[in-house]
Amino acid sequence: MDFVFDADQELLRQTLADFAARELAPFYLERDTDEDLPREVVRKLGELGLCAPMAEARYGGQGLDYVSLGIAHEEIARGDFNAAYVLLLSALVGAIISAHGNERQKQMMLPPICRGEHVVALAVTEPGGGSDAAHVKLSGRRDGDSYVLDGEKTSISFASWADTALVMARTGSYEAGARGVSTFYVDLHAPGVTRSRFKDLGSRAIGRGQLFFDSVRVPSDALIGQEGAGFVEVMQGFDFSRALIGLMCIGAAQQSLDETCKYVRERNAFGGPLARFEGVSFPLAEAAVKLRAARLLCYEALWLKDQGRPHGWVAAGAKWWAPELAAQVLHQCLLLHGHLGFSLDLPHQQRLRDVIGLEIGDGTAQIMKLLVAREIIGQVARGY
């Protein structure tokens, strides 16, 4: 059992830590506005090989392992939590196309994603059915050599500015549930697509919002995989992406923890540094241990993915615990900075607001606990 990164992974970590500190962190606070993340950031991430890096080299990827992908999410999120969304969505969409797309689709769709030229979204959630992805209502009606999409998606990251999206649409009957759902790769600049942007508490630079499809015609070769298999294709991608989300949240919390440790060493009160008081040092000690444990859970899920071993409930546990824990740690860091922490001049409040979004998005804690419970109870029933 090995608990350290290999030489290549450690080099990647150091390289991205330097990049995040130099290129991302200085601008994190000023991007807390209802404006899209600059395209230049996406292009730089593409130049670093961080967009859909698991894709094969012939399609523009790096053939990166999943543990290394986790390292990238953690380090980028330390500098700018919202920049890590670019990695997350490109990884998820890239993995689905790589696994289920045909050769022509992979040659056409993956290179622009890998280069950071196309910002990609995943359009699953609909009004009234956030966690019930098996019963999407947006219709995909076959019409000759095309499909016509009609309906609405909501709470979509990058809705305001994405170029393309994987869209889950109902091509079968509603009663068929998951078996009636297909996945299409859609140009969001196509006629009939309109958008709206939400005014959010956090992660404002990602442009979460709604996508409306009004008789949007897409060619039949935009269908990814088999008709009716879209739900399974997307849910398989969520297995590993849940661990990446956990590492994004841990990266943000760890950055605030490091900054807070430095602050309490330097801040003097009652005749000495704040760090000498147990009421200050004990919460930081607890945060460090809990973050380390959650980090190991995330990397275990990704290691299992690399080994081709079952990892679903481990990743679900990471998605439930890491955002919740990160929010608690960030709250504590804010408090330990006193009146300074309550100002908008320090990043703890922004990281806290940003992280809270992932306590909701991509599966709530309740849904993740349900997945864990089903698996561990099933293991007992199977005699494992």
C-alpha positions as a LaTeX table, in Angstrom:
\begin{tabular}{lrrr}
\hline
Residue & $x$ (\AA) & $y$ (\AA) & $z$ (\AA) \\
\hline
Met1 & 0.00 & 0.00 & 0.00 \\
Asp2 & 1.53 & 3.28 & $-1.15$ \\
Phe3 & 0.37 & 6.63 & 0.20 \\
Val4 & 2.66 & 8.89 & $-1.84$ \\
Phe5 & 2.51 & 10.17 & $-5.40$ \\
Asp6 & 5.05 & 8.77 & $-7.84$ \\
Ala7 & 7.72 & 11.04 & $-9.32$ \\
Asp8 & 5.62 & 12.08 & $-12.33$ \\
Gln9 & 2.58 & 12.83 & $-10.17$ \\
Glu10 & 4.63 & 14.88 & $-7.71$ \\
Leu11 & 6.12 & 16.87 & $-10.59$ \\
Leu12 & 2.59 & 17.49 & $-11.90$ \\
Arg13 & 1.47 & 18.63 & $-8.45$ \\
Gln14 & 4.35 & 21.07 & $-8.05$ \\
Thr15 & 3.93 & 22.43 & $-11.59$ \\
Leu16 & 0.22 & 23.05 & $-11.12$ \\
Ala17 & 0.68 & 24.47 & $-7.63$ \\
Asp18 & 3.09 & 27.04 & $-9.07$ \\
Phe19 & 0.74 & 27.82 & $-11.97$ \\
Ala20 & $-2.29$ & 28.20 & $-9.69$ \\
Ala21 & $-0.46$ & 30.49 & $-7.29$ \\
Arg22 & 0.97 & 32.63 & $-10.09$ \\
Glu23 & $-1.78$ & 32.70 & $-12.72$ \\
Leu24 & $-5.05$ & 32.04 & $-10.89$ \\
Ala25 & $-5.01$ & 33.00 & $-7.21$ \\
Pro26 & $-4.25$ & 36.73 & $-7.74$ \\
Phe27 & $-7.48$ & 37.11 & $-9.77$ \\
Tyr28 & $-9.81$ & 34.83 & $-7.79$ \\
Leu29 & $-11.46$ & 37.59 & $-5.73$ \\
Glu30 & $-11.96$ & 39.98 & $-8.62$ \\
Arg31 & $-13.78$ & 37.27 & $-10.60$ \\
Asp32 & $-16.52$ & 37.05 & $-7.97$ \\
Thr33 & $-18.92$ & 38.72 & $-10.38$ \\
Asp34 & $-21.70$ & 37.69 & $-12.74$ \\
Glu35 & $-19.29$ & 37.56 & $-15.65$ \\
Asp36 & $-18.00$ & 34.45 & $-17.38$ \\
Leu37 & $-14.59$ & 33.08 & $-16.53$ \\
Pro38 & $-12.19$ & 34.57 & $-19.12$ \\
Arg39 & $-11.66$ & 32.41 & $-22.17$ \\
Glu40 & $-7.94$ & 32.94 & $-21.74$ \\
Val41 & $-8.08$ & 30.87 & $-18.54$ \\
Val42 & $-9.67$ & 27.98 & $-20.43$ \\
Arg43 & $-7.05$ & 28.20 & $-23.17$ \\
Lys44 & $-4.22$ & 28.15 & $-20.63$ \\
Leu45 & $-5.69$ & 25.08 & $-18.98$ \\
Gly46 & $-5.89$ & 23.49 & $-22.42$ \\
Glu47 & $-2.26$ & 24.36 & $-23.12$ \\
Leu48 & $-1.31$ & 22.64 & $-19.87$ \\
Gly49 & $-3.08$ & 19.51 & $-21.07$ \\
Leu50 & $-5.69$ & 19.65 & $-18.31$ \\
Cys51 & $-8.87$ & 19.60 & $-20.40$ \\
Ala52 & $-10.11$ & 16.02 & $-20.87$ \\
Pro53 & $-6.55$ & 14.76 & $-20.21$ \\
Met54 & $-7.66$ & 11.11 & $-19.93$ \\
Ala55 & $-8.46$ & 11.08 & $-23.66$ \\
Glu56 & $-5.98$ & 9.28 & $-25.88$ \\
Ala57 & $-3.12$ & 11.31 & $-27.35$ \\
Arg58 & $-4.41$ & 10.82 & $-30.90$ \\
Tyr59 & $-7.50$ & 12.82 & $-29.92$ \\
Gly60 & $-5.54$ & 15.58 & $-28.17$ \\
Gly61 & $-5.47$ & 14.14 & $-24.66$ \\
Gln62 & $-2.60$ & 13.01 & $-22.47$ \\
Gly63 & $-3.76$ & 9.52 & $-21.55$ \\
Leu64 & $-3.56$ & 10.72 & $-17.94$ \\
Asp65 & $-4.42$ & 8.39 & $-15.07$ \\
Tyr66 & $-7.30$ & 9.29 & $-12.78$ \\
Val67 & $-5.20$ & 9.85 & $-9.66$ \\
Ser68 & $-3.22$ & 12.46 & $-11.60$ \\
Leu69 & $-6.49$ & 13.99 & $-12.75$ \\
Gly70 & $-7.45$ & 14.31 & $-9.09$ \\
Ile71 & $-4.17$ & 16.07 & $-8.34$ \\
Ala72 & $-4.96$ & 18.59 & $-11.07$ \\
His73 & $-8.41$ & 19.34 & $-9.63$ \\
Glu74 & $-7.09$ & 19.81 & $-6.11$ \\
Glu75 & $-4.24$ & 22.12 & $-7.07$ \\
Ile76 & $-6.20$ & 24.26 & $-9.53$ \\
Ala77 & $-9.02$ & 24.66 & $-6.99$ \\
Arg78 & $-6.53$ & 25.98 & $-4.43$ \\
Gly79 & $-5.83$ & 28.88 & $-6.78$ \\
Asp80 & $-9.30$ & 29.44 & $-8.25$ \\
Phe81 & $-12.14$ & 27.12 & $-7.33$ \\
Asn82 & $-14.15$ & 28.05 & $-10.41$ \\
Ala83 & $-11.32$ & 27.40 & $-12.85$ \\
Ala84 & $-11.43$ & 23.80 & $-11.65$ \\
Tyr85 & $-14.97$ & 23.54 & $-13.08$ \\
Val86 & $-13.37$ & 23.71 & $-16.53$ \\
Leu87 & $-11.34$ & 20.62 & $-15.70$ \\
Leu88 & $-14.33$ & 18.86 & $-14.18$ \\
Leu89 & $-16.76$ & 19.33 & $-17.08$ \\
Ser90 & $-14.17$ & 18.63 & $-19.77$ \\
Ala91 & $-13.12$ & 15.46 & $-17.93$ \\
Leu92 & $-16.67$ & 14.24 & $-17.52$ \\
Val93 & $-17.81$ & 15.01 & $-21.07$ \\
Gly94 & $-14.48$ & 13.80 & $-22.49$ \\
Ala95 & $-14.74$ & 10.49 & $-20.63$ \\
Ile96 & $-18.28$ & 9.86 & $-21.89$ \\
Ile97 & $-17.37$ & 10.61 & $-25.51$ \\
Ser98 & $-14.18$ & 8.52 & $-25.22$ \\
Ala99 & $-16.08$ & 5.56 & $-23.81$ \\
His100 & $-19.23$ & 5.65 & $-25.94$ \\
Gly101 & $-18.53$ & 7.75 & $-29.03$ \\
Asn102 & $-17.62$ & 6.22 & $-32.38$ \\
Glu103 & $-14.31$ & 6.93 & $-34.09$ \\
Arg104 & $-15.64$ & 9.82 & $-36.15$ \\
Gln105 & $-17.21$ & 11.46 & $-33.10$ \\
Lys106 & $-14.03$ & 11.18 & $-31.08$ \\
Gln107 & $-11.96$ & 12.69 & $-33.88$ \\
Met108 & $-14.36$ & 15.62 & $-34.27$ \\
Met109 & $-15.41$ & 16.34 & $-30.69$ \\
Leu110 & $-12.43$ & 15.65 & $-28.44$ \\
Pro111 & $-9.59$ & 17.78 & $-29.92$ \\
Pro112 & $-11.32$ & 21.18 & $-29.46$ \\
Ile113 & $-12.21$ & 20.21 & $-25.89$ \\
Cys114 & $-8.66$ & 19.11 & $-25.11$ \\
Arg115 & $-7.19$ & 22.30 & $-26.57$ \\
Gly116 & $-9.47$ & 24.48 & $-24.45$ \\
Glu117 & $-11.17$ & 25.88 & $-27.56$ \\
His118 & $-14.63$ & 24.57 & $-26.66$ \\
Val119 & $-16.19$ & 25.12 & $-23.26$ \\
Val120 & $-18.42$ & 22.13 & $-22.61$ \\
Ala121 & $-21.47$ & 21.68 & $-20.41$ \\
Leu122 & $-23.44$ & 18.68 & $-19.22$ \\
Ala123 & $-27.18$ & 19.25 & $-19.52$ \\
Val124 & $-28.99$ & 16.76 & $-17.28$ \\
Thr125 & $-31.02$ & 18.62 & $-14.62$ \\
Glu126 & $-34.54$ & 19.82 & $-15.38$ \\
Pro127 & $-37.07$ & 21.90 & $-13.44$ \\
Gly128 & $-38.77$ & 19.77 & $-10.81$ \\
Gly129 & $-36.42$ & 16.81 & $-11.26$ \\
Gly130 & $-32.92$ & 17.66 & $-10.09$ \\
Ser131 & $-31.93$ & 14.27 & $-8.70$ \\
Asp132 & $-34.35$ & 12.22 & $-10.79$ \\
Ala133 & $-32.20$ & 12.10 & $-13.91$ \\
Ala134 & $-33.85$ & 8.90 & $-15.12$ \\
His135 & $-37.10$ & 10.75 & $-15.83$ \\
Val136 & $-35.97$ & 13.69 & $-17.97$ \\
Lys137 & $-38.72$ & 15.26 & $-20.05$ \\
Leu138 & $-36.78$ & 17.19 & $-22.71$ \\
Ser139 & $-37.80$ & 15.36 & $-25.87$ \\
Gly140 & $-35.61$ & 14.09 & $-28.67$ \\
Arg141 & $-37.91$ & 13.27 & $-31.59$ \\
Arg142 & $-36.53$ & 11.45 & $-34.62$ \\
Asp143 & $-37.19$ & 13.29 & $-37.89$ \\
Gly144 & $-35.52$ & 11.71 & $-40.91$ \\
Asp145 & $-31.75$ & 11.82 & $-40.48$ \\
Ser146 & $-32.03$ & 14.25 & $-37.55$ \\
Tyr147 & $-33.43$ & 14.57 & $-34.05$ \\
Val148 & $-35.46$ & 17.56 & $-32.90$ \\
Leu149 & $-34.93$ & 18.65 & $-29.28$ \\
Asp150 & $-37.62$ & 20.47 & $-27.30$ \\
Gly151 & $-37.55$ & 21.33 & $-23.62$ \\
Glu152 & $-35.60$ & 22.97 & $-20.84$ \\
Lys153 & $-32.53$ & 22.24 & $-18.74$ \\
Thr154 & $-31.78$ & 24.13 & $-15.55$ \\
Ser155 & $-28.95$ & 24.60 & $-13.06$ \\
Ile156 & $-26.42$ & 23.95 & $-15.81$ \\
Ser157 & $-22.82$ & 24.99 & $-15.17$ \\
Phe158 & $-21.48$ & 27.18 & $-18.01$ \\
Ala159 & $-25.03$ & 27.65 & $-19.34$ \\
Ser160 & $-24.29$ & 31.30 & $-20.12$ \\
Trp161 & $-21.25$ & 30.67 & $-22.31$ \\
Ala162 & $-20.63$ & 27.00 & $-23.14$ \\
Asp163 & $-20.04$ & 26.19 & $-26.80$ \\
Thr164 & $-21.33$ & 22.63 & $-26.69$ \\
Ala165 & $-23.13$ & 20.34 & $-24.29$ \\
Leu166 & $-23.95$ & 16.71 & $-23.73$ \\
Val167 & $-27.74$ & 16.82 & $-23.50$ \\
Met168 & $-29.84$ & 14.04 & $-22.02$ \\
Ala169 & $-33.12$ & 13.80 & $-23.92$ \\
Arg170 & $-36.08$ & 11.46 & $-23.90$ \\
Thr171 & $-36.27$ & 9.44 & $-27.10$ \\
Gly172 & $-38.52$ & 6.75 & $-25.64$ \\
Ser173 & $-41.66$ & 6.80 & $-23.57$ \\
Tyr174 & $-41.71$ & 8.47 & $-20.17$ \\
Glu175 & $-42.83$ & 5.16 & $-18.65$ \\
Ala176 & $-39.59$ & 3.57 & $-19.89$ \\
Gly177 & $-37.67$ & 5.64 & $-17.36$ \\
Ala178 & $-33.91$ & 5.42 & $-17.77$ \\
Arg179 & $-34.24$ & 3.12 & $-20.80$ \\
Gly180 & $-35.91$ & 5.90 & $-22.77$ \\
Val181 & $-33.09$ & 8.46 & $-22.35$ \\
Ser182 & $-30.42$ & 9.22 & $-24.96$ \\
Thr183 & $-27.41$ & 11.54 & $-25.00$ \\
Phe184 & $-26.66$ & 14.07 & $-27.74$ \\
Tyr185 & $-23.64$ & 16.30 & $-28.28$ \\
Val186 & $-25.21$ & 19.66 & $-29.17$ \\
Asp187 & $-23.84$ & 22.91 & $-30.55$ \\
Leu188 & $-25.24$ & 25.54 & $-28.19$ \\
His189 & $-24.89$ & 28.23 & $-30.85$ \\
Ala190 & $-27.44$ & 26.40 & $-33.01$ \\
Pro191 & $-30.78$ & 28.03 & $-33.95$ \\
Gly192 & $-33.42$ & 27.45 & $-31.31$ \\
Val193 & $-31.07$ & 27.43 & $-28.30$ \\
Thr194 & $-31.53$ & 30.26 & $-25.81$ \\
Arg195 & $-30.06$ & 30.80 & $-22.35$ \\
Ser196 & $-30.56$ & 32.60 & $-19.09$ \\
Arg197 & $-28.10$ & 33.21 & $-16.27$ \\
Phe198 & $-28.82$ & 32.81 & $-12.55$ \\
Lys199 & $-27.72$ & 35.29 & $-9.89$ \\
Asp200 & $-25.97$ & 32.92 & $-7.52$ \\
Leu201 & $-24.54$ & 33.05 & $-4.03$ \\
Gly202 & $-21.22$ & 31.62 & $-5.16$ \\
Ser203 & $-19.31$ & 30.30 & $-8.18$ \\
Arg204 & $-20.63$ & 33.28 & $-10.09$ \\
Ala205 & $-17.96$ & 33.07 & $-12.79$ \\
Ile206 & $-19.18$ & 29.70 & $-14.07$ \\
Gly207 & $-22.46$ & 31.15 & $-15.33$ \\
Arg208 & $-24.95$ & 28.62 & $-13.98$ \\
Gly209 & $-28.31$ & 28.96 & $-15.64$ \\
Gln210 & $-30.99$ & 27.57 & $-17.94$ \\
Leu211 & $-30.85$ & 26.22 & $-21.48$ \\
Phe212 & $-33.97$ & 26.26 & $-23.63$ \\
Phe213 & $-34.35$ & 24.08 & $-26.73$ \\
Asp214 & $-37.06$ & 25.16 & $-29.16$ \\
Ser215 & $-37.18$ & 22.71 & $-32.08$ \\
Val216 & $-33.39$ & 22.44 & $-32.12$ \\
Arg217 & $-32.40$ & 20.14 & $-34.97$ \\
Val218 & $-29.30$ & 18.00 & $-34.43$ \\
Pro219 & $-27.90$ & 15.44 & $-36.87$ \\
Ser220 & $-28.32$ & 11.77 & $-36.05$ \\
Asp221 & $-24.55$ & 11.41 & $-35.67$ \\
Ala222 & $-24.77$ & 13.74 & $-32.64$ \\
Leu223 & $-26.22$ & 10.75 & $-30.76$ \\
Ile224 & $-23.53$ & 9.40 & $-28.41$ \\
Gly225 & $-23.74$ & 5.64 & $-28.00$ \\
Gln226 & $-26.96$ & 3.73 & $-28.48$ \\
Glu227 & $-30.40$ & 5.29 & $-28.43$ \\
Gly228 & $-31.89$ & 4.74 & $-24.97$ \\
Ala229 & $-28.49$ & 4.21 & $-23.30$ \\
Gly230 & $-27.82$ & 7.84 & $-22.35$ \\
Phe231 & $-28.71$ & 7.56 & $-18.67$ \\
Val232 & $-26.25$ & 4.72 & $-18.06$ \\
Glu233 & $-23.51$ & 6.48 & $-20.06$ \\
Val234 & $-23.74$ & 9.66 & $-18.01$ \\
Met235 & $-24.17$ & 7.99 & $-14.63$ \\
Gln236 & $-21.03$ & 5.90 & $-15.20$ \\
Gly237 & $-19.15$ & 9.17 & $-15.69$ \\
Phe238 & $-20.48$ & 10.56 & $-12.43$ \\
Asp239 & $-18.85$ & 7.67 & $-10.57$ \\
Phe240 & $-15.33$ & 9.10 & $-10.88$ \\
Ser241 & $-16.29$ & 12.78 & $-11.17$ \\
Arg242 & $-17.70$ & 12.69 & $-7.62$ \\
Ala243 & $-14.19$ & 12.11 & $-6.29$ \\
Leu244 & $-12.90$ & 15.01 & $-8.40$ \\
Ile245 & $-15.55$ & 17.28 & $-6.89$ \\
Gly246 & $-14.40$ & 16.16 & $-3.45$ \\
Leu247 & $-10.83$ & 17.14 & $-4.25$ \\
Met248 & $-11.89$ & 20.54 & $-5.59$ \\
Cys249 & $-13.58$ & 21.27 & $-2.26$ \\
Ile250 & $-10.67$ & 19.91 & $-0.25$ \\
Gly251 & $-8.23$ & 22.03 & $-2.25$ \\
Ala252 & $-10.15$ & 25.21 & $-1.44$ \\
Ala253 & $-10.44$ & 24.31 & 2.25 \\
Gln254 & $-6.78$ & 23.32 & 2.51 \\
Gln255 & $-5.72$ & 26.65 & 1.03 \\
Ser256 & $-7.73$ & 28.53 & 3.66 \\
Leu257 & $-6.40$ & 26.25 & 6.39 \\
Asp258 & $-2.81$ & 26.99 & 5.34 \\
Glu259 & $-3.52$ & 30.73 & 5.27 \\
Thr260 & $-5.18$ & 30.58 & 8.67 \\
Cys261 & $-2.25$ & 28.70 & 10.26 \\
Lys262 & 0.05 & 31.44 & 9.01 \\
Tyr263 & $-2.29$ & 34.15 & 10.31 \\
Val264 & $-2.60$ & 32.78 & 13.86 \\
Arg265 & 1.19 & 32.43 & 14.10 \\
Glu266 & 1.66 & 36.08 & 13.20 \\
Arg267 & $-1.37$ & 37.67 & 14.91 \\
Asn268 & $-0.57$ & 38.74 & 18.46 \\
Ala269 & $-3.17$ & 39.15 & 21.19 \\
Phe270 & $-3.08$ & 38.89 & 25.00 \\
Gly271 & 0.69 & 38.99 & 25.04 \\
Gly272 & 1.50 & 36.44 & 22.35 \\
Pro273 & 0.53 & 34.78 & 19.07 \\
Leu274 & $-3.03$ & 33.49 & 18.75 \\
Ala275 & $-1.67$ & 30.06 & 17.89 \\
Arg276 & $-0.65$ & 29.41 & 21.52 \\
Phe277 & $-4.29$ & 29.22 & 22.61 \\
Glu278 & $-5.89$ & 25.79 & 22.41 \\
Gly279 & $-9.21$ & 27.35 & 21.43 \\
Val280 & $-7.46$ & 28.44 & 18.23 \\
Ser281 & $-5.02$ & 25.58 & 17.60 \\
Phe282 & $-7.38$ & 22.66 & 18.31 \\
Pro283 & $-9.93$ & 23.55 & 15.59 \\
Leu284 & $-7.07$ & 23.81 & 13.10 \\
Ala285 & $-5.70$ & 20.44 & 14.20 \\
Glu286 & $-9.12$ & 18.86 & 13.79 \\
Ala287 & $-9.52$ & 20.42 & 10.35 \\
Ala288 & $-6.12$ & 19.14 & 9.20 \\
Val289 & $-6.85$ & 15.54 & 10.26 \\
Lys290 & $-10.36$ & 15.50 & 8.78 \\
Leu291 & $-9.22$ & 17.00 & 5.48 \\
Arg292 & $-6.45$ & 14.41 & 5.23 \\
Ala293 & $-8.95$ & 11.59 & 5.79 \\
Ala294 & $-11.38$ & 12.96 & 3.20 \\
Arg295 & $-8.53$ & 13.46 & 0.72 \\
Leu296 & $-7.50$ & 9.82 & 1.08 \\
Leu297 & $-11.08$ & 8.71 & 0.44 \\
Cys298 & $-11.16$ & 10.72 & $-2.80$ \\
Tyr299 & $-7.83$ & 9.36 & $-4.02$ \\
Glu300 & $-8.84$ & 5.82 & $-3.09$ \\
Ala301 & $-11.86$ & 6.13 & $-5.38$ \\
Leu302 & $-9.66$ & 7.38 & $-8.24$ \\
Trp303 & $-7.04$ & 4.68 & $-7.60$ \\
Leu304 & $-9.77$ & 2.05 & $-7.78$ \\
Lys305 & $-10.94$ & 3.62 & $-11.06$ \\
Asp306 & $-7.39$ & 3.35 & $-12.44$ \\
Gln307 & $-7.28$ & $-0.32$ & $-11.40$ \\
Gly308 & $-10.59$ & $-1.05$ & $-13.09$ \\
Arg309 & $-12.11$ & $-2.00$ & $-9.76$ \\
Pro310 & $-15.54$ & $-1.07$ & $-8.33$ \\
His311 & $-15.43$ & 2.40 & $-6.85$ \\
Gly312 & $-18.99$ & 3.75 & $-6.99$ \\
Trp313 & $-19.87$ & 3.87 & $-3.31$ \\
Val314 & $-16.42$ & 5.18 & $-2.34$ \\
Ala315 & $-16.79$ & 8.05 & $-4.82$ \\
Ala316 & $-20.34$ & 8.70 & $-3.60$ \\
Gly317 & $-19.05$ & 8.88 & $-0.03$ \\
Ala318 & $-16.38$ & 11.35 & $-1.12$ \\
Lys319 & $-18.99$ & 13.54 & $-2.85$ \\
Trp320 & $-21.13$ & 13.61 & 0.29 \\
Trp321 & $-18.39$ & 14.16 & 2.87 \\
Ala322 & $-15.79$ & 16.39 & 1.22 \\
Pro323 & $-18.02$ & 19.38 & 0.31 \\
Glu324 & $-19.72$ & 19.26 & 3.72 \\
Leu325 & $-16.40$ & 19.05 & 5.54 \\
Ala326 & $-14.84$ & 21.78 & 3.37 \\
Ala327 & $-17.70$ & 24.15 & 4.19 \\
Gln328 & $-17.20$ & 23.50 & 7.92 \\
Val329 & $-13.44$ & 24.09 & 7.69 \\
Leu330 & $-13.86$ & 27.26 & 5.64 \\
His331 & $-16.39$ & 28.59 & 8.12 \\
Gln332 & $-13.92$ & 27.98 & 10.96 \\
Cys333 & $-11.10$ & 29.67 & 9.06 \\
Leu334 & $-13.31$ & 32.69 & 8.47 \\
Leu335 & $-14.13$ & 32.91 & 12.19 \\
Leu336 & $-10.51$ & 32.60 & 13.26 \\
His337 & $-9.69$ & 35.68 & 11.20 \\
Gly338 & $-12.12$ & 37.68 & 13.34 \\
His339 & $-13.53$ & 40.86 & 11.87 \\
Leu340 & $-11.09$ & 40.59 & 8.94 \\
Gly341 & $-12.57$ & 37.25 & 7.99 \\
Phe342 & $-16.02$ & 38.78 & 7.76 \\
Ser343 & $-14.89$ & 41.24 & 5.10 \\
Leu344 & $-14.91$ & 40.72 & 1.34 \\
Asp345 & $-11.21$ & 41.52 & 1.26 \\
Leu346 & $-10.19$ & 37.96 & 2.20 \\
Pro347 & $-11.01$ & 34.88 & 0.11 \\
His348 & $-12.42$ & 32.62 & 2.87 \\
Gln349 & $-15.95$ & 33.92 & 2.41 \\
Gln350 & $-15.77$ & 33.41 & $-1.33$ \\
Arg351 & $-14.40$ & 29.88 & $-1.04$ \\
Leu352 & $-17.16$ & 29.08 & 1.44 \\
Arg353 & $-19.87$ & 30.37 & $-0.91$ \\
Asp354 & $-18.33$ & 28.55 & $-3.86$ \\
Val355 & $-18.01$ & 25.22 & $-2.05$ \\
Ile356 & $-21.60$ & 25.28 & $-0.79$ \\
Gly357 & $-22.77$ & 25.02 & $-4.40$ \\
Leu358 & $-21.28$ & 21.53 & $-4.62$ \\
Glu359 & $-23.15$ & 20.42 & $-1.54$ \\
Ile360 & $-26.12$ & 20.66 & $-3.90$ \\
Gly361 & $-24.89$ & 20.21 & $-7.47$ \\
Asp362 & $-23.99$ & 16.85 & $-9.01$ \\
Gly363 & $-25.85$ & 14.93 & $-6.31$ \\
Thr364 & $-26.92$ & 16.04 & $-2.84$ \\
Ala365 & $-25.60$ & 14.44 & 0.34 \\
Gln366 & $-28.91$ & 12.60 & 0.73 \\
Ile367 & $-28.60$ & 10.98 & $-2.71$ \\
Met368 & $-24.95$ & 10.06 & $-2.07$ \\
Lys369 & $-25.81$ & 8.46 & 1.27 \\
Leu370 & $-28.55$ & 6.50 & $-0.45$ \\
Leu371 & $-26.03$ & 5.16 & $-2.98$ \\
Val372 & $-23.61$ & 4.21 & $-0.23$ \\
Ala373 & $-26.33$ & 2.51 & 1.81 \\
Arg374 & $-27.55$ & 0.47 & $-1.16$ \\
Glu375 & $-24.05$ & $-0.76$ & $-1.89$ \\
Ile376 & $-22.93$ & $-1.66$ & 1.62 \\
Ile377 & $-26.23$ & $-3.36$ & 2.45 \\
Gly378 & $-26.05$ & $-5.21$ & $-0.85$ \\
Gln379 & $-22.52$ & $-6.37$ & $-0.03$ \\
Val380 & $-23.76$ & $-7.86$ & 3.24 \\
Ala381 & $-26.61$ & $-9.57$ & 1.41 \\
Arg382 & $-24.13$ & $-11.05$ & $-1.09$ \\
Gly383 & $-21.95$ & $-12.31$ & 1.75 \\
Tyr384 & $-18.96$ & $-10.01$ & 1.12 \\
\hline
\end{tabular}
